Amino acid sequence: MIKLVVNGKVEKFESSKYANFGELLDKVSMNLKGMVLSEVKINKKLVPISRIDELRNAILDNELEIEMNFVPLQEFFITTLSDVIEYIDNITNLLGKVSDNILLGDNEGFSNIVDLAEGISSMENLRVNSMKMTGFSPSDFQLKVDGNEVADILRNFVEALESKDLLELSDLLKEKIPIVLDYYKSYFQNILKTLKQNN
């Protein structure tokens, strides 16, 4: 029997009840409208939410214990925004070191740049989703940085990455990427403040 715990409520069933993990997740989610999956543990091991899609086709085994926790969408969104703002602070503090590592041709520096590019892509997705959810775009707030300037910096950043221009990458990391991060941070802080005021 599979033991399923959803927000503390326990249910047991045979693995054959669902074709795969994705079907189980869809069924559970359907019964919790307006709620978002915030945490999954399989056999007491935490599974990052970002990896859930990789599990969708996994066949269920009778010896599993699956715990799922769901929270209201707005609560999840507020937590996500808070986490992203903290993440921006952390990477802003590391940019100088990454810039130096790039100039030295250090592999860790290149690995950090790939992580940074993925992080910025995630921030952009969150910005788009924030606009859809709240109706507020960056232009609704008095941000110190203009969206067009951010787009230009990111275009230069991608070009420098593609051409492997180490000097340009190093300069961008020290001088321009902090402007991009400040843009996202300021926007997310404003959205967070607005959401908390309306709560």
N, C-alpha and C positions, 0 to 999 in steps of 0.2 A: 504493500500500500504506500502511496505517496502521502506525505503529510504536508498540507498547504496552510500557511498562516498568513492571512491578509488583515493588516491593521489589528493584529491581536486575535482575530477570529480563526479558529482551527477547523479544518475540514480534511477528511481522509477519503481517498478514492484510488481506484486501480489505474495504472499508467495507461491502459488501453483506452481510457475515456477521451484522451486527446491525442491527435496525430503527432504533435510536437509541442515544444515549449511556447512557440509563437501563438498557437491556437489557444493554449491555456491562458497566456497573458492577455490575448484579445478578449476572451470570455470574461476574465476578471475585470479588465478595464471597462468593458461595456456596462457592467453593473455599478460602476463608480463614476458616473457622469460628473464633469467639472473637477475631477481629481486627476493628479499627475503622479506617475510612479516616481518616488523619491529614493527608494532603497530596495535592493534585492540581495538576499543571502541564500546561497545554495549550500546545504549541509554546513551551515553556520559560517560559511566563507562569503565575505562581502564581494559582490560583483559590481564593478563600475557601471553606472548607467550608460556611459558611452559605449560599452561592449555588449549591451543587451541585444542589439540587432544581430550580432554574430551568433547568438544562441537560438534565434528564432526557429531554425530547422533542426535543433537538437531533439533527439528522441528521448522521451521521458522513461526513467527507470524506476521500478517499484520501491527502491531503497532510498529515494530522495526525500529530503526535507527542504521545502522552498518557503522562504519568508518574503513577503512583499509588503511594502509600506507605501501608502498613497497619501498625498496632502492636497489641499485646495490649490488650484492653479496659481492664484495670486500669492499665496504663502511661498510656493516653490519659486516663483518668479523673483520675489523679494530676496530669498536666500541666494538664488543664482546671481543676482546683481551684486549683492554684498560680497560674494566669493570672487567675482570677476574684478571688482574694485580692489580687493586685497591682492589678487594676482597681478594686476597692473602695477601696484606699488612695489611688489617684489621684483618684477622684471625690470622696472625702471631703475632700480638700485643695481642691477647686474649689467646694464648696457655698457658701461665703461670697460668692465672686465672682458665682456664678449668682444668688444671692439678691439681691445689689445690682443686677444687670442687670435682674432681674424688676421691681424697684421703679422703675427708670428707664424701663421699657417697652421695653427693648432687645430687638430680634428675636433676637439671639444667645442671650439668656437663655431665650426660649421654645423655641428649637431645642434648647438644652441640657436643658430640662425633658423634652421628648419623648424625647431620648436616655436620660435618667435613668429615665423610666418604662419604656422598653423594657429597659434594663439590669436593673431590679428584677424585671421579668417573667421575664427569662432566669435570674436568680438563684433565683427561686421554682421554675422548672422544674428547675434543677439540684438544688435542695433536695429536691424530690419524687423525682427520679431517684436521688439519693444515698441516700434512705431505702429505695428499692426495692432498690438494689444492695447496701447494707451492712446493712440491717435496723436501723440506728441513727437515731432521730428526735432533734430538738433536745432533747426532755425527758430523753434519756439522758445528757446532759452538763449540767454546772452553768454554764449561760449566765447572764450578768448581766441579760439582757433576756428578758421573757416573750413568748411567741408571740401572746398575746391583745393585748398592748400594741402589738405590731407591726401586727397586723390593724387595730386602731383607727386608728393613725397613717396607714396606707395608705388606709383608707376616707376619712379627712379630706383626705388628699392628692388623691384622685380627685375628691372633692366640690369642693375649691378649684379644681382644674383645670377642671372642668365649668362652674363659675360664674365662672371667670376672676377670682377674688378675689386680687388681686396682693399685698395685705398679708398675707393668710393664707398664700399660697404662699411668700412671702419668709420669714415666721416659721417655717413648717414646714421649709423648706430649712436654716435655721440651727439650729433647736432640736430638731426631731423626726426628720428623715430620717437624721441621723448615728446615731440609736438603731437605726433599721432596718438600716442598713449594718453596724453593729457586731454585730447579731444574726446576720446572714448570715455575716459574716467569722468570728465565733467558732465558729459551727456548722461551716463549711467547714474551719477550722483543726483542729478536733477530728476531723473525718472524715479529713482528710489524715494527721494523726498516727496515727490508728488503722490506716489502710491501710499506712502505712510500717512500723509495728510488726509487722504481719502478713505483710509481704513477705519 
